[in-house]
Each structure stands twice: as structure tokens, then as C-alpha cells.
Amino acid sequence: VLLTGLLLIAAVLLGRVDLVVLATPFALGTAYALRRRPAAGPQLWLTADDGHLVEGGEVTATATVGNPEQAGYDLTVVRTRVSPWLRMTRVDFGGVRLEVARSGGADRPFVTSVPGGAAVDVALSGTARRWGRHPVGPAGARAAAAGGLLVSRATVVEPARVRVYPRTEPFDAVEAMPRAAGLVGAHHSRRPGEGGELAGVRVFAPGDRLRRIDWRVSLRARQLHVAATLSDRDAEVVVLLDVLAEAGRSGGIGGPASVLDTTVRAAAAIAEHYLHRGDRVSLLEYGPAARRLRPATGRRQYLTVLEWLLDIRAESSPHEPYDQVFGPHLLSSDALAVVLTPLLDERSAQMLARLARSGRFVVAVDTLPADLSPPRGEGWAEVAYRLWRLDRDTMIRQLREHGVPVVRWAGAGSLDEVLRDVARLATAPRAGAR
């Protein structure tokens, strides 16, 4: 329009008809392009996978750009940010499928045309590499119309969240439990009842079931005898997560694991194991947030545990969280406390010692990566690292002297030996008992 106006003014002032002829195509082209002018900018929607997505699984997200006008958009540019833990490697839009770069491949503009009254999907797909709540977005879109003469303002939408649950490693543990205090379950208790563990043979009494009669003993003694059994009861397991410190670098699924990665995956595996056995499981967070998940059983509790673990964050604090959260009244005296801790903070060791002195059954699981490399630097860095290692080993030995077994997390069978020892100590007669 500006060029047409300048040519017409120059033609009038100079009296040249050729300038009018030169301006005519520009005027006709502009009028033709603006004959159908969109009055509204593009609409944008962002959706992400909301299923039960586990680390290493396939994740998909879709950015949908729509045209509410009858006039079509000649060009639409869509761009969205993606969490680095969501490796988007494939893009489908406008009937075209592209393989993008592995690193930051989805964070680039994608161009398509949107007809009037229609919508076009830009589908991103790839792999979820780490647990957590990962954002897809924010996303933005711009549209060009009227032959490129008009460009809309950017339409921006809020990010969508993708829930990626931790992958639970195969975990199994012995049935030994310090005190099984529930009514029903899979752990053998010392209380008589309707269980599968034989406790002995006794004389028949009113109320005994006929199917419990031991006919061999009854014929020898010429008096009815029944087989007495111990009841099978459930137990309460408290998984305590130490989030005061983080160490190591997370490489996602298939890569190196940081302290937080090991803590979350181990907590999910332990909770899954005991919940499938019918036990009650609760979770505690030893840190500034001091979150707590009440004890419960069943599959609903397992899904709640996975959802609860997604919000775990490592955060240091100068204050001691024990007095407000970890008082003895909050932990059942019959519960088994499994503490997942890297033992990087002296307060963590003090908390373990306090729980042991209060009479709780405590098992400490060391989550510090075994391949943690010393800091690179000159001077005294290596010597300081070795001294820190010696000090940490001394702290672990002191905890064991206080009756707190410390084992390194190694998946299935990690807790077998210490669970047997703890169960044996729980059933041993105490000093002074008659």
C-alpha cells in the first residue's frame, strides 16, 4: 500500500503516466490478497499423555492449532518447549513425519498451513527418560495470511504436565518381620491362630475345629488332640526418604543414577513388594517439606505411593526437622522403618540413632552411588575427598554399634540378611525377662 501510494503521488507531481502503470499491479495484488482478511488469530491447544507412563516408555504430546475464520492461513508457525527428560524424536504434522535430532529436537519451529474452519495437529512422540512431572510447553503459534501481508500476534498456552512414574526394579525380600501386629497377612507371628505355621499339639478344647484333630496322636493318647498353629498377620512398613542432600548426576533411564533416583526407585520397589503381600505401607520425607503418606494397603495405596513420589525434591535446610515430624508418637512401635539415606548429613545419622534408641526397628539403606567420583581440582581436593570417605565410614560403623544395620541398595535381596537379623533380635528374650 505504501509503495502504491508513493508511485501515485510521484506520477501526479511529475506528470508521468508510466508510474501509474507501474503502481497498478501492486494495487491490484494488494486488493486481491486482502479480499478475505481473517479477523482473529490462531487458536492453540496443548495435550499430553495422561496414562500410566513409566520410565523408558513411549510418550506423546500434541499441539493443535485451529483457524476459527473462514479465510485460511497461508502459513502457521508452531513452537513448543519440551522438558529435557522427554526425548522427542518424531514429529507428525500435516501428513508429514519427521525424525528430529535427539538433543533438543522438539524445541524448534514447525510450519504448516491451516485452512479456514479447520485444525491441524502437530504430534510429538519420543521416550520418557526420567521419573517426575515434566512440562510440555509453553507453546506458541503465529499465523500469516493475505499472501503474507498480515501476521497475527503470538498465541501462547500454558504447559501440559506429563507424569512419569519410576521404574521399579525387581525386588524381593524374606518373610521375616520384627513384629506382625495386624489381623491377617502373610507373616508368621508368635500368636496362636488360624495360620499355616505349626505351633504344637494340645488337648482338644471347646471351640476347636474338627479338621484340626490330629488322629495319630489322639489314638495313641486315647484322648482328642488338635494341631495348634500360629496366626499369619500383616505388618506395617514405614519407608523414610532422606532428601536433605543430593549427589551424583542423573542420566535418566539406562544412565547413571543420582541419590534421588536411587531413593525414589528403591522406595517404589519396596512399597510394591510389601503392598502385594498385604502389608500396610506408609512414607515419610525427612526434609524441609516433611511430607507424610498415611499407612494403607492394596493397589490404591500403591498408585498413591507412585503419585506421592513424583513430588520428591532434594532440598537442604539449616533446621532440624526431627522435633516437628519424626517424634516417636508418629511411628508405630511395631513398624519396620526402612530409611533410604545417602548419609551425607550428620543430622541423618543422628535421626537414625534416635529412632533406634526409642525402640523402633530400623534398617538404613545406603543410596550413595558406588561410582561417585571425587571432585576434580588441584591442591587438596583429592585428600579432602578421602578424608570425607573415612569420616563417613566411621559414621556407618558407629550406627551399626548403635544397632542400626546399614546396607547398600542392590535391588532384589538387598534387605534379606538384615531383616533376618532384626526379626531374630525382636524375638530374642530381653535382659531381665523371666
N, C-alpha and C positions, 0 to 999 in steps of 0.2 A: 504493500500500500504506500509506503514511504517512497519507494523508487518510482512508482507510477505518478504520485503527486509531484515529485521533483521534475520528472520529464515533462509533465503538462505545464508546469509553471515556466520552465525554460522555453517550451515551444511558444507560449504566449508572449513572453518577454522578447525573445529573439525572432519571433515570426517564422519559425521553421516547422513545416508540416511533417518532416521526417521524424521529428522527435515524438509527435503524436502517434505516428505509425509504430515507432519503437515501443511506446508505452502500452499500446493496445494489447499485446499478448500477456503482459504482466497483469493488466486489469482483468482480462477475461479469465486468466488462470486463477487469480485470487478469488474472483466471484464464484467460479466453478467449485473451488476447494471449500469455500465457506458456505455453500448452499445447504449442507447438512452439518450443522455445527452441534456437537454434544454439549449439553448444558450441565452435566455432572461428571465428576471424576470417577475413577475405577473403585470398585468395592473389593475388599480383600478379607479372606477368612483363612485361619491357620489351624490345622488339626494335626494331632499326633497320636501315635499308638497308645491305647489305654488298656491293653491286655496284660496278661501275666508275663512280662518280659524279664528274662534272666540274662545275666552277663554272658556275652558271646552270642546272643540271639539276634534275630533279624528285626530291625526297627524301621518303621516307615513314618513319614510325615508328608503332609500335603498342604500346599499353599494354593488356594483357589482365588483367582481374580475374575471378577464379573463386571459386565457392562450393563448398567440399568437403562441406557439410552437406546433408541432405535438406530442411531448413527453409529457405525462401527469405529473401533480404534485401529488406526493403521499400525501402531506399534505400542507394545506394553512391556515395560521392563520390571521384572520381579526379582527381589533380592532378600535373602533371609540369613540371619546369623544362626549358627549351629554350635552346640557345645563341642569342645574338642574330644570329649569322651564318646560322642556319637560319630562314628566314621562313615559319612555318607559317600558312597562310591558310585551310585547310579541315580540318574535323573531322567524322568519321563515327562514330556510336555508336548502338546500339540502333535501327538503321534510320533514323536522323535524320542529315541532312547540314547542317552549318552553315558559313557563311562568317564567319570571325572577323577582327578588326582586324589590320592589317598590323604594328603595333608591339606586340609582347608579347602577341599574340592567343592563343597556345597556353598561356601561363603563367596559367591560370585554372582553377577547379574545374569539372568536368563530372559531372553527376548522372545515374545510371541505376539501374535495378533489376536484380537478378541472381537468377533462380530457383534452387531447390535443385539441386545437382549439375550446374550449367551454368557457362558463362563468357561474358563479353561483351567485345568488342574496342572500344577507343577508338582509332581510326586518325587520325593527324595527317599531313597532306601539305602540301608547300609547295616552296620554292625554296632551293637552297644558294647563298649569295651570296659565299662566300669559301673559298679552299683551307684545308686544315688538318684536324685531328682534333677534331670538335665533339661535345660531350656532349649527349645527350638524356636528361634525368633530373638528379638522382634523382627518382623518382616515389613517391607515397604514396597510400594508399586507406583509407577508413573505411567501415564498414557499419553501418546501423541496422536493427534487427529488432524483432519483437514489438510492432508498431504504434508504433515509435519509443521504446519503453521501454528498449531496450538499444542501446548504442553500443559498437562494438568499438574496440580500440586501433588506432593507425595502423600499417599495414603499409608499410614503406619498402624500396625496392630500389635497388641501385647503378645509376648511369647507364650507358647504352649509348653507344658511340662510333661516330660516322659519319665515314668517310674521304671527304674531298672533295679530288680531285686538281686541280692548277692547270690552267687552260685555256691551251693552247699556241697562241700567235699564229702565223699562217703565217710561216715563216722559211725563207729560202733563202740560200745563200752560194756563192761561186765555188769551183771545184775546187782553187784554189791552196792549197798546203800547204807549209810550210817544208821538212820532211823526211818523206817517206813511207818508213817503215822496215820495214813488215810484209812478208808473203809475197804476199798477194793483196789486191786492193782496187780502188778507183775512181780513185785519184790517180796521175797520171803521175810516175814517178820518173826519175832520171838513170841508172839501172842498166839494162843490156840484159836483155831477157827476152821472154816471150810476152805482149805487150801490144798496144794498138791505135795507139800513137803511133810514127810512122816516124822512125827514127834515121839512116837512110842505106842505102847499098847496098855490099855487100862480097862478096868471093870465097867461093864455096861451100866449106864445110869439113865433115869427117865429123861426123855428128850433126845437121846441119841438116835441117829438114823439106822435103819436096819441094814442098809447097804454098807455100813461101816463095820459090821460084825466080822471079826477075824475067826473063822470057823476052826482053823487048825488049833489055835491057842485055846479056844472055847472047849473043844473036845478033850484036849489034854488036861485042862484045869477043871473040867466039868462045871464051868460057870461061864456065862456070856462075857466076852471081852470085845472091845471095839478098838479100831486103829485111830489113834489121835493124830491130828495134823495141825500144822501151823498155818495161819492165815496169810494170804497174799495181799499186800497193801501197796498203796501208791505212796510216793514221796514228793517232797517239794524241792525244786532245784532253783536256786537264785543265781542268775548269771549277772555278774557285776563287771561293767566295762569301764576301764580306766582310760579317760580321754583327756588327761592333763597334759599330755605331750605327744608329739608325732615325730617319727623318724623314718628315714628311708624315702625313696622316690617311687611312687606308684606307676607301674607300667600297664595297668589295666589287666584284662583277662589274657593269660598267656605270657605276661611280663612279670617283672619283679614286683613284690608286694610290700607295701609300707606297713607300719604298725597298725594304722587304722584299717587297712584292707584285711590283714590277718585277724584283727579283733572282730570285725563285722562278720566275716565269713565263718570264723570259728563259733561265734555266738549263734548264728543261724543254724549251723550243723548240730551243735549241742542241743539247742531248743527243739529242732526237728526230731532228734533221736528220742529224747525223753517224752515229748508230747505224743509220739507214736506209740510209746509204751504205756500211755495213760497217766503219766505223772503231771503234777502241777508245775508250771514254769513261770517265773517272773524275771523281769530285767530291771537293773538299776544302772544309772550312769554316774560315775564318780568324776564330777567336774563342776564347773560353774552353773550349768543349766540344771543339774541334779534331777533329771527326769526319772520317772518310775513307771513301770508297767505292772499292773496288779497280777497276782498269780491266777492262772486258769488252765484249763485242759482243752483238748480237742483241736480240730482243724481250724476253727475260727481263731483260736489263740495263736496258732502258727502263722496264719495270714496277718494277724495283728502284730506279731513279733517282726515279720518282714517289713511291714509298713513302718513300725517304730524304728527299725534300724536305719531306714533311709535318711533320717534326720540327725544321725550321729555326726558330730563335728568335734575335732580336736581343738581345745581352747585352754590356754594356760590361765591360771588365776593365782594371785598372791594370797588369797584367803583359804582357810582350811574348811572344806565342805563337810567334814565329818559330823560336827555338832548338829547341823540342821537336817541332815539327810540320813546318815548312817548310824543312828543310835541303835542300841541293842533291841529296843522295843519294835523296830521296824523289820527285823529279821527273826523268823521263827527259830526257836531253839532246836527243832528237829530238821531244819532245812540244810541242804548241802549247798554251800556258797562256792561257786566256780568263778574266780576272779581272773579276768583277762587283762593283763597289765604288762607293759614293757619294762617296768621298774626303772624308769628314768627319773622319777621324782622321789625324794626321800619321804614325802607325805604318803605315797602309795605303800611303801614298806611299813610305815607306822600304822596305817589303816589296817593292813593285813595282821600285824601283831595285835592290835586292839580286838579285832574280830576273834582271833584265836584265844586271847585271854578271857574273852567273855563266854567261852564255852561253845562257840559255833564251830561247825565242821567246815574247814576252809581248804580249798585247793587252788593254788596260784598257777596260772598258765602263762608262761613267758612268751610274749608276742613280738619280741625284738627280732628283726631279721638276722639270720645267722651270717649272711654275707654282707653285713653292714660295713662299708669301707671307711677307713679313718679319713679325717679332713685333710685335704691336700694343702700344703703350705710349707713354708720354710721355718726354720727355727725349732721351737719346742712343740709343734703341733703333734707329731707322732708320739713323743714322750708323754704329752698330756693325755692323749688317747689311750695309751697303755695304762697309765695310772688310773684313768677313769674306769677301764675294764677291770682292773684289780679291785678297785673300790666297790664296783657293782657285784663282783663275785663274792666279796666279803659280806655284802649285804644279803645276798642269797643264802649264804651259809648261816648267817645269823637268823634268818627267817626259818630255816629248817631246824635250827636249835630251839626255836620257839614253838615248834610243832606244826609249821606251815609247809607242806610239801610244795616244791616248785618244779614244774616240768615244762619242757619246751613243746609247743604245739606242733604235732606232726600228723594230724589227721586221725584216721581210724586207729584205735588202740593207744592213743596218747595218754589217756587217764586210767587205763586198766590197773596198772600196778599201784598207783596212789589210791584209787578207790578201794582196792582190796585192803590196803594198809589202814585207811580211815575207817572202813567198816569193821576191821579187826579191833582197832582201838576202841570203837564205840561199844562193842560187845564185851570187851575185857572188863573184869571186875575192878572197881576203883579201890584206891588205898583206903583202908579203914572200913570197907564194907564187910558184912558178915554173911 
